[in-house]
Amino acid sequence: MTTFPWMLLYDRFLLLLGMIAGLLVLLITFGIGVDVTVRAVTGQGLSWLIDLAEYAMLGVTFIGAPWVLRRGGHVAVEIAVMYLPRALREVVRRLVCLLGAFICGALAWAGVLATATAYTRGSLIFKALVFPEWWILVIMPISLTLCAIEFLRQAAVPLERAIYHDDTHESSV
């Protein structure tokens, strides 16, 4: 299968999302350490830092999901499928990818509606930090759309190239 230049850009974009998710994990870890230290020294923690960590964990999940799917790192139960004849296994794999794309697309659409509703209503999140709710919601439809694209992409390739554990082109990024 020919690799198109725009697909290489898309792959690099997903790699960037994976790196951002990793950076967020690092920042969460550092932030919690700072909060524990401040709490030990002053007797009072930084509540806003805990809120940021919570939202960053949501970000890690949704920002990293398309990259994880691209790498074949998602959960897959293959015990029944691996005993099927090769041709049937290919059909099942592609159908599962199409089902995944449909589910992600439907959830992305629900996310768009929820984000639009939060935006038009002016909904706010009130915790230690106060900000518009749509700031948190907007990542979900974007991520789920990218996951739907990746499922469609995997449905379009033969079984031999369906899981991208080696990603040899990523090492040149």
C-alpha positions in Angstrom: 0.0 0.0 0.0 1.3 3.4 -1.0 2.1 5.8 1.9 0.8 9.2 1.1 2.7 12.3 2.4 -0.4 13.5 4.2 -0.6 10.1 6.0 2.9 10.6 7.2 1.9 14.0 8.5 -1.1 12.4 10.2 1.2 9.8 11.8 3.5 12.5 13.1 0.5 14.4 14.5 -0.6 11.3 16.4 3.0 10.8 17.6 2.9 14.5 18.8 -0.3 13.7 20.7 1.4 10.7 22.3 4.3 12.9 23.4 1.9 15.5 24.8 0.1 12.8 26.8 3.5 11.6 28.1 4.5 15.2 29.0 1.2 15.6 30.9 1.9 12.4 32.9 5.3 13.9 33.8 3.7 17.2 34.9 1.0 15.4 36.9 3.7 13.4 38.7 5.7 16.6 39.4 2.7 18.5 40.5 1.5 15.9 42.9 5.1 15.8 44.4 5.0 19.6 44.8 1.5 19.4 46.4 2.7 16.7 48.9 5.8 18.8 49.7 3.8 22.0 50.2 1.3 20.1 52.4 4.0 18.6 54.5 5.7 22.0 55.0 2.7 24.3 55.4 0.0 21.9 56.5 -2.1 23.0 53.6 -2.1 21.7 50.0 -2.6 23.4 46.7 -6.2 22.5 45.8 -5.9 24.1 42.4 -3.0 21.8 41.6 -5.1 18.7 42.4 -7.8 20.1 40.1 -5.3 20.6 37.3 -4.0 17.1 37.8 -7.6 15.7 37.5 -8.1 17.6 34.2 -4.7 16.6 33.0 -5.6 12.9 33.5 -8.6 13.4 31.4 -6.4 15.0 28.8 -3.9 12.2 28.9 -6.7 9.7 28.2 -8.2 11.6 25.3 -5.0 13.1 23.8 -3.2 9.8 24.0 -6.0 7.5 22.7 -5.6 8.0 19.0 -1.8 7.4 19.3 -2.4 4.3 21.4 -4.9 3.0 18.8 -2.4 3.7 16.0 0.3 1.7 17.8 -2.1 -1.2 18.4 -1.8 -0.6 22.2 -5.5 -0.8 22.8 -7.2 -3.7 24.6 -8.0 -6.5 22.2 -9.4 -9.9 23.1 -8.2 -12.1 20.3 -8.5 -15.5 21.8 -11.6 -16.5 19.7 -10.4 -14.7 16.6 -7.0 -16.3 16.4 -8.6 -19.8 15.9 -10.6 -18.6 12.9 -9.4 -19.4 9.3 -7.2 -16.5 8.0 -9.8 -15.2 5.5 -12.5 -15.1 8.1 -10.2 -13.6 10.7 -9.5 -10.8 8.1 -13.3 -10.2 7.7 -13.9 -10.1 11.5 -10.9 -7.8 12.1 -12.2 -5.3 9.5 -15.8 -5.5 10.8 -14.5 -4.8 14.3 -12.6 -1.8 13.0 -15.7 -0.6 11.3 -17.7 -1.1 14.5 -15.0 0.8 16.4 -15.2 3.6 13.9 -18.9 3.8 14.2 -18.9 3.8 18.0 -16.2 6.5 18.1 -18.0 8.5 15.5 -21.3 8.3 17.4 -19.5 9.3 20.7 -17.7 12.1 18.9 -21.1 13.4 17.7 -22.5 13.2 21.2 -19.4 15.1 22.4 -19.9 17.8 19.8 -23.5 18.2 21.1 -22.5 18.3 24.7 -19.7 20.8 24.0 -22.0 23.0 22.0 -24.6 22.9 24.7 -22.1 23.8 27.4 -20.8 26.6 25.2 -24.2 28.1 24.4 -25.4 27.8 28.0 -22.2 29.3 29.3 -21.8 26.4 31.8 -19.0 26.8 34.2 -17.0 24.4 36.3 -16.8 25.6 39.9 -13.9 24.0 41.8 -10.7 25.6 43.1 -10.5 26.9 39.5 -13.5 28.3 37.7 -13.6 28.1 33.9 -16.1 27.3 31.0 -17.1 23.6 30.9 -16.6 23.4 27.1 -12.9 23.8 27.6 -12.8 20.3 29.1 -15.4 18.8 26.8 -13.9 19.9 23.5 -11.1 17.4 23.6 -13.5 14.5 23.6 -15.1 14.9 20.1 -11.7 15.8 18.7 -10.0 12.7 20.1 -12.9 10.4 19.3 -13.0 11.7 15.7 -9.2 10.9 15.4 -9.9 7.4 16.8 -12.7 6.9 14.3 -10.3 7.9 11.5 -7.7 5.5 12.8 -10.2 2.6 13.0 -11.2 3.3 9.4 -7.6 3.4 8.4 -6.9 0.1 10.0 -10.0 -1.4 8.4 -8.6 -0.4 5.0 -5.3 -2.2 5.4 -4.5 -5.9 5.1 -4.1 -8.1 8.2 -0.3 -8.0 7.9 -0.3 -4.3 8.3 -3.2 -3.9 10.7 -1.2 -3.5 13.9 1.6 -1.0 13.9 3.8 -2.1 16.8 7.0 -1.5 15.0 6.3 2.0 13.4 9.7 2.1 11.8 9.0 5.5 10.2 8.4 7.1 13.6 12.1 6.7 14.5 13.0 9.2 11.9 10.7 11.9 13.3 
